[in-house]
Amino acid sequence: MNRLLVLDVVGLTPRLLAHMPRLRELRERGFQARLDTVLPAVTCTVQSTVLTGETPDVHGAVANGWYFRDLGEVLLWRQHNRLVGGEKIWQTARRTRPGYTIANVCWWYAMGADVDWTVTPRPVYHADGRKEPDCYTHPAALHDELTGRLGDFPLFRFWGPTAGIESSRWITEAARHILRTHRPDLSLVYLPHLDYDLQRHGPDSREAISAARELDRTLAPLLDDARRAGVTTIAFSEYGITEVSRPVDINRALRRAGLLDVHTQAGMEYLDPWKSRAFAVADHQIAHVYVADPADLPAVRQVLERLPGLGTLLDEAGRKEHGLDHPRSGELVALAEPDSWFTYYYWLDDEFAPDFARLVDIHRKPGYDPAELLFDHTDRWVKLRAAGALTRKRLGLRYLMNVVSLDPRRVRGSHGLLPAHPDDGPVLLCDDPSGARPRIAATEVKELLLRLAGLPDDSTVRPAAAPR
């Protein structure tokens, strides 16, 4: 049986690989394949597909978040593994090889997963409203094992205006430690660095090339460790990030048409999903559009079809065609034009935006907000205010890091659509030539990994799908 190291190098494409010589060595010793991803090409969906071999209509991760109809709430970036249906790769492996061990280092849906070692970002939320960087680990002793060696997990370098290589470096070193001291049979390692400057500056920018080189250097020690230990290494990407220039305010269009409702508290407007006839959960270049009454579908379609930047609306037939026909999906699924992406904004005047709109707050926003990667360029004192807030945090005082712009036009890269050209799409690399093939579907990666590990894909019993 072969041990495996699986690197999820977010945003990696053949174009960027040209600037990453250490990752290219995997191809030179083994092979490179085009990865045919799934729709939507976003983190939670693709990771769930890779680990289960199933499409979203089975595993249920239809985006990075969705409208939880039983709760009446839009929730993104949930963490519990039971949200993902289907049989995960380690469950398949253990049916033929009891005792098979797995380490999950920052892949999503980590909480509650039946793996042997878990590391995932998990802030400390103090009772007075302060948020401190930290991580969750299983076993619990692994927390002090890692933070004693590496320091606290650099949460504010993992996402937000100051996101950078520090988070991927911490993750890489954590993976090295677990690989060396615990020797898992399968190590899953998530590396987010390419996400940042590719969205901030675009995939063809000098910053993007610099980020690729920086991540390649950071990965080198882990790649060396794996090779010395005889561990087979696979690197893949969930999606490629492409150039965009046009934000599309899908919820504002629905509101102007009288289909989306808000309620007001303390002078701030909040999305009212209970009373809205239609609203969208925006997630990069796709948006799930939830329509309470089927009789409103023609009116919703009429509004959206004339919205500049919206390319395609998937109805029931379209959802089935793309493996998205799941109760968590919207009644309509909107796909942006290639140069466009969807904002979550639903207010019509920034004066009434909720206070969380100007924060890095991935759990309260009813949609994805890439502007969180950028300081508010309209505020000349924004970095000074951020430094002051950081000082208050270090003193143990409450602070408000309201540094995010409400102008989305500076976002330069996005993803979610299926790639128009292979050079802009995801890729898979492996240093074992026995699995060589020119292209592989995301649904086939699980089978490939099991074969590389020397295990049969004994999926004789179809596992239960996600809760419906």
C-alpha positions in Angstrom: 0.0 0.0 0.0 1.3 3.4 -0.9 1.0 6.5 1.3 -0.4 9.6 -0.5 0.0 13.4 -0.1 -2.8 15.3 -1.9 -2.2 19.0 -2.3 -5.2 21.2 -3.1 -3.4 24.1 -4.7 -6.3 26.5 -5.2 -6.2 28.4 -8.5 -3.4 26.4 -10.1 -3.6 26.4 -13.9 -1.2 25.4 -16.7 -0.4 29.1 -17.2 0.7 29.5 -13.6 2.5 26.2 -13.5 5.1 27.7 -15.9 6.3 29.8 -12.9 6.4 26.9 -10.4 9.4 24.6 -11.1 9.1 22.5 -7.9 5.5 21.5 -8.7 6.5 20.9 -12.4 8.8 18.2 -11.1 5.8 16.1 -10.2 4.8 16.1 -13.9 8.4 15.3 -15.0 8.5 12.3 -12.7 4.9 11.3 -13.4 2.2 13.0 -15.4 0.0 16.0 -15.8 -3.7 15.8 -16.6 -6.4 18.3 -17.5 -9.0 18.2 -14.6 -12.6 18.5 -15.8 -14.2 20.2 -12.8 -17.8 20.4 -11.8 -20.3 23.3 -11.8 -20.0 25.4 -9.7 -16.2 25.4 -9.7 -16.0 26.6 -6.1 -14.1 25.1 -3.1 -16.8 23.3 -1.2 -18.4 21.8 -4.3 -15.2 20.6 -5.9 -13.6 19.2 -2.7 -16.8 17.3 -1.9 -16.8 15.8 -5.4 -13.1 14.8 -5.2 -13.6 13.1 -1.9 -16.8 11.2 -2.8 -16.6 10.8 -6.5 -20.2 12.2 -6.7 -21.8 15.2 -8.3 -23.5 17.9 -6.2 -27.0 16.3 -6.7 -25.7 13.4 -4.5 -23.2 15.0 -2.1 -25.3 18.1 -1.6 -22.6 20.8 -1.5 -24.2 22.8 -4.2 -22.0 25.9 -3.6 -19.9 27.3 -0.7 -23.3 28.0 1.0 -27.0 28.0 0.3 -30.4 28.9 1.8 -31.1 26.5 4.6 -34.8 26.2 4.0 -35.5 24.5 7.3 -33.8 27.3 9.2 -34.9 30.2 7.0 -31.3 31.4 6.9 -28.6 31.8 4.3 -25.4 30.2 5.6 -22.0 30.1 3.9 -18.9 28.2 4.9 -20.5 25.8 7.4 -18.0 23.2 8.6 -19.7 20.0 9.7 -18.8 17.0 7.6 -22.3 15.5 7.8 -23.5 18.2 5.4 -21.7 16.2 2.7 -23.4 13.1 1.5 -21.9 10.2 -0.3 -19.1 7.9 0.8 -15.8 9.7 1.4 -12.5 8.2 0.2 -11.4 7.2 3.6 -14.6 5.3 4.3 -14.2 3.4 1.0 -10.5 2.7 1.9 -11.4 1.4 5.4 -13.9 -1.1 4.0 -11.0 -2.9 2.3 -8.2 -1.8 4.6 -9.3 -1.4 8.2 -7.1 1.0 10.1 -6.4 3.2 7.1 -5.4 6.6 8.5 -6.1 10.1 7.2 -4.9 13.6 8.0 -7.1 16.6 7.0 -5.1 19.8 7.0 -7.5 22.6 6.3 -9.7 21.0 3.7 -13.3 22.2 4.1 -16.1 20.3 6.0 -13.5 19.1 8.5 -15.5 19.3 11.7 -16.8 15.9 12.8 -15.2 14.0 9.9 -14.2 10.5 10.9 -10.5 11.0 10.1 -7.5 10.5 12.4 -6.0 14.0 12.4 -7.8 17.3 11.7 -6.5 20.8 11.5 -9.0 23.6 10.5 -9.2 27.4 11.1 -11.4 28.1 14.0 -11.3 31.6 15.7 -12.0 32.1 19.3 -15.2 34.2 19.6 -15.0 35.9 23.0 -18.2 36.9 24.9 -17.4 40.6 24.5 -17.3 40.3 20.7 -13.6 40.0 20.2 -12.3 37.5 17.6 -8.9 35.9 18.1 -7.0 33.7 15.6 -6.9 30.0 16.4 -7.5 26.6 14.9 -9.5 23.4 15.8 -7.6 20.2 15.9 -8.4 16.5 16.5 -7.0 15.0 18.6 -7.1 18.0 20.9 -3.5 17.6 21.9 -2.5 18.3 18.3 -3.4 21.9 18.9 -0.6 22.6 21.3 1.7 20.3 19.3 1.3 22.6 16.3 1.0 26.0 17.9 4.0 25.3 20.2 6.1 24.8 17.0 4.5 27.2 14.6 2.7 29.8 16.7 -1.0 30.6 16.5 -2.8 29.9 13.2 -2.5 33.2 11.2 -6.2 33.7 10.7 -5.9 37.2 9.4 -3.4 36.1 6.8 -5.8 33.3 5.7 -8.5 35.7 4.5 -9.1 39.4 4.4 -7.1 42.4 3.1 -3.9 41.2 4.7 -4.2 37.6 3.5 -0.8 36.3 2.2 1.8 33.5 2.2 1.9 33.3 6.0 -1.2 31.1 6.1 0.0 28.7 3.4 3.4 28.5 5.1 1.8 27.6 8.4 -0.4 25.0 6.8 2.6 23.6 4.9 4.7 23.3 8.1 1.7 21.7 9.9 1.4 19.1 7.1 5.2 18.4 7.3 5.0 17.8 11.1 2.0 15.5 10.8 3.6 13.6 7.9 6.8 13.1 9.8 5.5 12.3 13.2 2.2 10.6 12.6 2.7 9.1 9.1 -0.9 9.1 7.8 -1.7 6.9 4.9 -3.5 9.8 3.2 -2.7 13.5 3.9 -5.1 16.1 2.5 -3.5 19.6 2.5 -5.3 22.8 1.4 -3.2 25.7 0.1 -5.1 28.9 -0.5 -2.3 31.4 -1.5 -3.1 31.7 -5.2 -6.7 32.7 -4.4 -5.6 36.1 -3.1 -3.7 38.1 -5.6 -5.5 36.4 -8.5 -8.8 37.9 -7.3 -7.2 41.2 -6.2 -5.2 41.8 -9.4 -6.2 39.3 -12.0 -4.7 36.0 -13.1 -2.3 37.6 -15.6 -0.9 40.2 -13.3 2.6 40.5 -12.0 1.3 39.9 -8.6 -0.2 36.6 -9.7 3.1 35.4 -11.1 4.9 36.5 -7.9 2.3 34.6 -5.8 2.8 31.4 -7.9 6.6 31.6 -7.4 6.2 32.3 -3.7 3.9 29.4 -3.1 6.2 27.1 -5.1 9.1 28.0 -2.8 7.0 27.5 0.3 5.9 24.0 -0.9 9.5 22.8 -1.6 10.3 21.4 1.9 7.0 19.4 2.0 7.6 18.0 -1.5 11.1 17.0 -0.4 9.9 15.4 2.7 7.3 13.4 0.8 9.8 12.2 -1.8 12.4 11.1 0.9 9.6 9.2 2.7 8.5 7.4 -0.4 5.0 9.1 -0.3 3.3 9.6 -3.7 2.3 13.2 -4.2 -0.7 14.5 -6.1 -1.4 18.2 -6.6 -4.6 19.5 -8.1 -6.7 22.6 -8.3 -10.4 23.1 -7.8 -10.7 25.8 -10.5 -8.9 28.4 -12.5 -9.4 32.1 -11.8 -10.1 34.2 -14.9 -10.2 37.9 -15.5 -13.3 39.8 -14.6 -14.3 43.5 -14.8 -18.1 43.6 -14.2 -19.8 43.0 -10.9 -23.5 42.1 -11.3 -25.9 43.2 -8.6 -28.4 40.4 -8.9 -30.2 41.0 -5.6 -30.6 44.7 -6.3 -32.3 43.8 -9.6 -34.7 41.5 -7.7 -35.4 44.2 -5.1 -36.1 46.9 -7.7 -38.6 44.5 -9.2 -40.4 44.2 -5.9 -39.4 40.5 -5.5 -36.8 40.9 -2.6 -37.8 42.2 0.8 -35.6 43.6 3.6 -36.3 44.5 7.2 -34.7 47.4 9.0 -33.0 47.6 12.4 -31.0 50.4 13.9 -31.1 52.1 10.5 -29.5 49.1 8.7 -31.2 46.9 6.1 -31.2 43.1 6.4 -32.2 40.6 3.8 -35.6 39.0 4.7 -35.5 35.5 3.2 -38.8 34.6 4.9 -40.8 37.3 3.1 -38.9 37.7 -0.1 -40.6 36.3 -3.2 -37.1 35.7 -4.7 -33.5 36.3 -3.7 -30.1 35.1 -4.8 -27.2 33.5 -2.8 -24.3 34.9 -4.8 -21.1 32.8 -4.9 -18.5 34.1 -7.3 -19.8 33.5 -10.9 -22.9 31.5 -9.9 -25.9 32.4 -7.9 -28.7 30.1 -6.5 -31.9 32.0 -6.9 -34.6 30.9 -4.5 -38.2 31.5 -5.5 -40.8 30.9 -2.8 -43.8 30.5 -5.1 -43.5 28.7 -8.5 -46.0 31.1 -9.9 -43.3 33.8 -9.6 -40.8 32.0 -11.8 -41.8 33.7 -15.0 -41.5 37.1 -13.4 -38.1 36.3 -11.8 -36.8 34.9 -15.1 -38.0 38.1 -16.9 -36.1 40.3 -14.5 -32.9 38.3 -14.6 -32.7 37.6 -18.3 -32.3 41.3 -19.1 -29.7 41.8 -16.4 -26.3 42.8 -18.0 -23.6 40.4 -17.1 -25.9 37.4 -16.4 -25.2 34.7 -19.0 -27.4 31.7 -18.4 -30.3 30.7 -16.2 -30.5 27.0 -15.3 -34.0 25.7 -14.6 -34.9 22.2 -13.5 -33.6 20.7 -16.7 -30.4 22.7 -16.6 -29.8 21.7 -13.0 -30.2 18.0 -13.9 -27.8 18.4 -16.8 -25.1 19.8 -14.6 -25.7 17.5 -11.6 -27.2 20.3 -9.5 -30.7 19.0 -9.1 -30.7 18.9 -5.3 -33.2 20.5 -2.8 -30.5 22.8 -1.6 -30.2 24.4 -5.0 -32.2 27.4 -6.0 -35.2 27.1 -8.2 -33.0 28.9 -10.8 -29.2 28.9 -11.0 -27.7 31.9 -12.5 -24.4 31.8 -14.4 -22.5 35.0 -15.1 -20.9 36.0 -18.3 -17.2 35.1 -18.4 -16.1 38.7 -17.6 -18.6 39.1 -14.8 -19.4 37.9 -11.2 -22.3 38.3 -8.8 -22.3 40.5 -5.7 -24.5 39.7 -2.7 -25.5 43.3 -2.2 -29.3 43.8 -1.7 -29.4 47.4 -0.3 -30.0 50.3 -2.8 -28.2 53.0 -0.8 -24.9 52.4 1.0 -26.2 54.5 3.9 -28.4 51.6 4.8 -25.9 48.8 4.4 -25.6 46.6 7.5 -22.4 47.1 9.6 -21.1 43.6 8.7 -20.9 44.7 5.0 -17.7 46.7 5.8 -16.2 43.8 7.8 -14.5 40.6 7.0 -17.4 38.5 8.1 -17.9 35.4 6.0 -20.6 33.9 8.2 -23.0 36.8 8.4 -23.0 37.9 4.8 -25.7 36.2 2.7 -23.3 35.6 -0.2 -19.6 35.6 -1.0 -17.8 39.0 -0.9 -14.4 39.1 -2.7 -14.1 42.8 -1.7 -13.0 41.5 1.7 -9.6 40.9 0.1 -9.2 44.7 -0.4 -8.8 47.6 1.9 -11.4 50.4 1.3 -9.6 52.6 -1.2 -12.0 55.5 -0.6 -10.7 55.9 3.0 -7.3 57.5 3.0 -6.9 56.6 6.7 -8.1 53.0 6.4 -4.7 51.3 7.2 -4.2 53.6 10.1 -7.7 52.8 11.4 -6.9 49.1 10.9 -3.7 49.5 12.9 -5.6 51.2 15.7 -8.1 48.4 15.8 -5.3 45.9 15.9 -3.8 47.7 18.9 -7.1 47.5 20.7 -7.3 43.8 20.0 -3.8 43.2 21.4 -4.8 45.1 24.5 -7.8 42.8 25.0 -10.3 45.6 24.1 -13.2 45.3 21.8 -12.5 46.5 18.3 -14.2 47.0 14.9 -12.2 46.2 11.8 -14.5 48.0 9.4 -12.0 48.3 6.5 -13.9 46.7 3.5 -15.0 48.7 0.6 -18.5 48.6 -0.7 -17.2 49.3 -4.3 -16.8 45.9 -6.0 -15.3 47.2 -9.2 -11.7 46.6 -8.1 -12.1 42.8 -8.1 -10.1 41.5 -11.0 -10.4 37.7 -10.9 -13.2 35.2 -10.2 -14.3 31.6 -10.8 -17.3 29.3 -10.7 -17.9 28.7 -14.4 -16.6 25.8 -16.3 -13.4 26.9 -18.0 -13.5 28.1 -21.6 -9.9 27.0 -22.3 -7.8 24.3 -20.7 -5.0 26.7 -19.9 -7.3 28.6 -17.7 -8.8 25.6 -16.0 -7.7 23.3 -13.2 -5.0 20.7 -13.5 -3.8 17.5 -11.8 -0.2 16.5 -11.3 1.2 13.3 -9.9 4.7 11.9 -9.5 3.6 8.3 -10.1 3.4 7.7 -13.9 1.2 4.6 -13.4 -1.9 6.7 -13.2 -1.1 8.7 -16.4 -3.9 10.0 -18.5 -4.5 13.2 -20.5 -7.6 14.3 -18.7 -9.6 13.3 -15.7 -13.0 14.2 -14.4 -13.3 15.5 -10.8 -15.7 12.6 -10.1 -12.8 10.2 -11.1 -10.2 11.6 -8.8 -11.3 9.5 -5.8 -10.9 6.3 -7.9 -7.5 7.5 -9.1 -6.3 8.1 -5.5 -7.5 4.7 -4.4 -5.7 3.1 -7.2 -2.5 5.0 -6.5 -2.7 3.9 -2.9 -3.0 0.3 -4.0 -6.6 0.0 -2.8 -9.6 -1.2 -4.8 -12.5 1.2 -5.4 -14.9 -1.2 -3.7 -18.0 1.0 -4.0 -20.4 -1.9 -4.2 -23.0 -0.2 -1.9 -24.3 3.2 -2.9 -24.0 5.4 0.2 -26.8 7.7 1.3 -27.0 11.1 -0.3 -27.0 14.3 1.7 -30.2 15.0 3.7 -33.0 16.2 1.4 
